Amino acid sequence: PAVQALGDQMAAGAASRGYQVLGERTPETGAGIVSFRKDGLDSRRVVARLREQGVAAAPRQGWVRVSPHFYISPEEIERTIALLP
């Protein structure tokens, strides 16, 4: 439940910044992996920006992939969201 909540927080935050989130997040399908993209932004550049600030992310076929886990705090998720261009 905690990992899914962090994933939900990340997905909602990315969506609020204009990103498309891959897949529908429900209690049955949500997970700690969140992939998102935004038209006009190269996912590799977004990942590089996040990594420069100490956020682990990976480019995956045009998507930015993050994997929040139980040791990541909600505050760190908010920081990640704020770093999104």
C-alpha positions in Angstrom: 0.0 0.0 0.0 2.8 2.5 0.8 4.6 1.9 -2.4 1.4 2.2 -4.4 0.6 5.5 -2.6 4.0 6.9 -3.6 3.5 5.8 -7.2 0.0 7.4 -7.2 1.5 10.6 -5.8 4.1 10.6 -8.5 1.6 9.9 -11.3 -0.8 12.6 -10.1 2.0 15.1 -9.8 3.4 14.4 -13.2 -0.1 14.6 -14.7 -0.6 18.0 -12.9 2.6 19.2 -14.7 1.1 18.3 -18.1 2.7 14.8 -18.5 0.8 11.8 -19.9 1.0 8.9 -17.5 1.3 5.4 -18.9 -1.6 3.1 -18.0 -4.5 3.5 -15.6 -3.6 3.4 -11.9 -6.1 1.5 -9.9 -5.8 -0.5 -6.6 -5.5 -3.6 -8.8 -3.1 -2.3 -11.4 -1.1 0.5 -9.7 2.5 -0.2 -8.7 5.7 1.5 -7.6 6.7 2.0 -11.2 5.5 5.1 -12.9 6.2 6.1 -16.6 5.3 9.4 -18.0 6.1 11.7 -21.0 5.3 15.1 -22.4 5.0 16.1 -26.0 7.9 18.1 -27.1 10.2 16.9 -24.3 12.9 14.3 -24.9 12.7 11.8 -22.1 16.5 11.4 -22.0 16.8 15.1 -21.2 14.2 14.9 -18.5 16.0 11.9 -17.0 19.4 13.8 -17.2 17.9 16.8 -15.4 16.5 14.5 -12.6 19.7 12.6 -12.2 21.7 15.9 -11.9 19.6 16.6 -8.9 20.1 13.1 -7.4 16.8 11.6 -8.5 17.0 8.1 -10.0 15.1 7.8 -13.3 15.5 6.0 -16.6 14.5 6.7 -20.2 12.3 3.9 -21.6 11.3 4.1 -25.2 10.3 7.8 -25.0 9.0 7.6 -21.4 10.6 8.7 -18.2 10.4 5.8 -15.7 10.7 6.3 -11.9 10.3 3.6 -9.3 9.5 5.1 -5.9 9.8 2.6 -3.1 9.1 2.4 0.6 12.4 4.2 1.5 11.4 7.2 -0.6 9.4 9.9 1.4 6.3 11.8 0.1 8.5 14.9 0.4 11.0 13.4 -2.0 8.2 12.7 -4.5 7.1 16.3 -4.2 10.7 17.4 -4.9 10.9 15.2 -7.9 7.6 16.6 -9.3 8.9 20.1 -8.8 12.0 19.3 -10.8 10.0 18.2 -13.9 10.4 20.7 -16.7 
